């Protein structure tokens, strides 16, 4: 059987009741590990115990729209915008009385970590971000990318349509499995590994949050008005000033690895940029030792 991260706890935090798993000593330096789409907390099934064994208090939440995390009010917009996932991170820290933590993530989780580090630097002891600077530049979202990148983003174009919304509702696991295969061509995950994560997509808000995320980033859907000021600040593409390690996987099938120079100006205190051999998009699950080492580098 595949190991399962447990016990899962829940805490009221801002607009959400956030489900999370915690490990390690209560008085250790805090590390918050944030997953992306279409994955779940088990991206960190091998990272979390490595960090806990080195004395860290490790918190791994289900992001909005995944697993047992729920909206507290039925009237709250089911937004997946970048300001919302960043604000969720800070709300979780407030609820758990965590003053500062290392933020570490990839994909949506990396974006939440970058947003948190940029807008609340006093709460961030350090940042690990896969694929570098992930704060979206919505004003320039309609500028085309190189053709191979556009091809890899097929799911984003699909989700702009009502057919795509219906497809995600009907085939969320099938779409996710295809993306796992395309984004991590060197990762030989088995059926049980995928099924363990896919259970998180049965969240009743999953489709709404995912669709809003991919439409909002192109300026094609409204966000939740409560995050309007945060989005305004993010539109300025703020520099991240906290100590940072950026990672790329050289087998990433959606965002190709780079030398990190394109984003260098967005990090005033970057310690290192590393390309991890063979790793795909789900870098912490594929190469947990490298991901955990990046976190620990910020705590030494």
Secondary structure, 3 states (H helix, E strand, C coil): CCCCCCCCEEEEECCEEEEEEEECCCCCCEEEEECCCCCCHHHHCCHHHHHHHCCCEEEEECCCCCCCCEECCCCCCCCCCHHHHHHHHHHHHHHCCCCCEEEEECHHHHHHHHHHHHHCHHHEEEEEEECCCCCCCHHHCCCCCCHHHHHHCHHHHHCCCHHHHHHHHHHHHHHHHHHHHHHECCCCCCHHHHHHHHHHHHCCCHHHHHHHHHHHCCCCCCCCHHHHHHHHHHHCCCCECCCEEEEEECCECCCCCCCCHHHHHHECCEEEEEEECCCCCCHHHHCHHHHHHHHHHCCC
